[in-house]
């Protein structure tokens, strides 16, 4: 699309999406950009009657931020800070695209200031013993059991996000090197190591299960296949995790993200370099790991209270 002929914000959004595809962003990433930016444009037209870039003002962006803070879901709940931050980040990327090309003032993207994530201890974390018990409980005498074990092992060893796991293609896994190429947030790629135990199960799945799976499309490249013969979706991944975890009666709710938190916790407890952990998880900065350092301090306090002789003195 020729940007010189673009006039409306919706036309500019189309041009932005074309630009993203030329940079080899995956379709899922572009779908997210399209949906979130369109959500903003719908609101902008309905609330302010603005459809072109030349009429975009900071006051409207400030109103959008208030709208996000005040918005309630169909269940009457506010948006999570994580959701608000995601929507702001997507819109800021679009506005930066417009600013670079002279459609809006360069200061407008900076008006979108995201709320800070609450610095709380990570929830829904399993101990290594609990994860080991969960992994060992998966029956692997069926093809689906081998697939499930491979997925759970990979989640725990790598700390991948759920979207990253289900986004893996066969070509992304290098069994010889013991690594996987992952597309993280914003289309950013990274290479993560696969631990020995996980590698054995992933290899067993790739060589002994997937070639014989019933697949809808012969050229399907997805690593993990659903019961329906298509790329595994998040709903299927979440359901699979619940099936295996619920029967063990853990005192926390286990989701796919639980394995990412548990992986991170164990690495930091084990003294891993924080920068290395950041790179493994695909975080932008060390700021995202602060909740885990707090968890480590709590562990240290408990150990201190239990083992220091002065803590056992009566007076």
HELIX and SHEET records of a PDB file:
HELIX    1   1 UNK A    3  UNK A    5  5                                   3    
HELIX    2   2 UNK A    9  UNK A   22  1                                  14    
HELIX    3   3 UNK A   27  UNK A   48  1                                  22    
HELIX    4   4 UNK A   53  UNK A   55  5                                   3    
HELIX    5   5 UNK A   58  UNK A   70  1                                  13    
HELIX    6   6 UNK A   81  UNK A  100  1                                  20    
HELIX    7   7 UNK A  109  UNK A  111  5                                   3    
HELIX    8   8 UNK A  128  UNK A  137  1                                  10    
HELIX    9   9 UNK A  143  UNK A  158  1                                  16    
HELIX   10  10 UNK A  162  UNK A  166  1                                   5    
HELIX   11  11 UNK A  170  UNK A  172  5                                   3    
HELIX   12  12 UNK A  185  UNK A  187  5                                   3    
HELIX   13  13 UNK A  196  UNK A  208  1                                  13    
HELIX   14  14 UNK A  210  UNK A  212  5                                   3    
HELIX   15  15 UNK A  234  UNK A  246  1                                  13    
HELIX   16  16 UNK A  256  UNK A  269  1                                  14    
HELIX   17  17 UNK A  274  UNK A  281  1                                   8    
HELIX   18  18 UNK A  286  UNK A  289  5                                   4    
HELIX   19  19 UNK A  290  UNK A  307  1                                  18    
HELIX   20  20 UNK A  309  UNK A  312  5                                   4    
SHEET    1   A 3 UNK A 173  UNK A 174  0                                        
SHEET    2   A 3 UNK A 179  UNK A 183 -1                                        
SHEET    3   A 3 UNK A 189  UNK A 193 -1                                        
END                                                                             
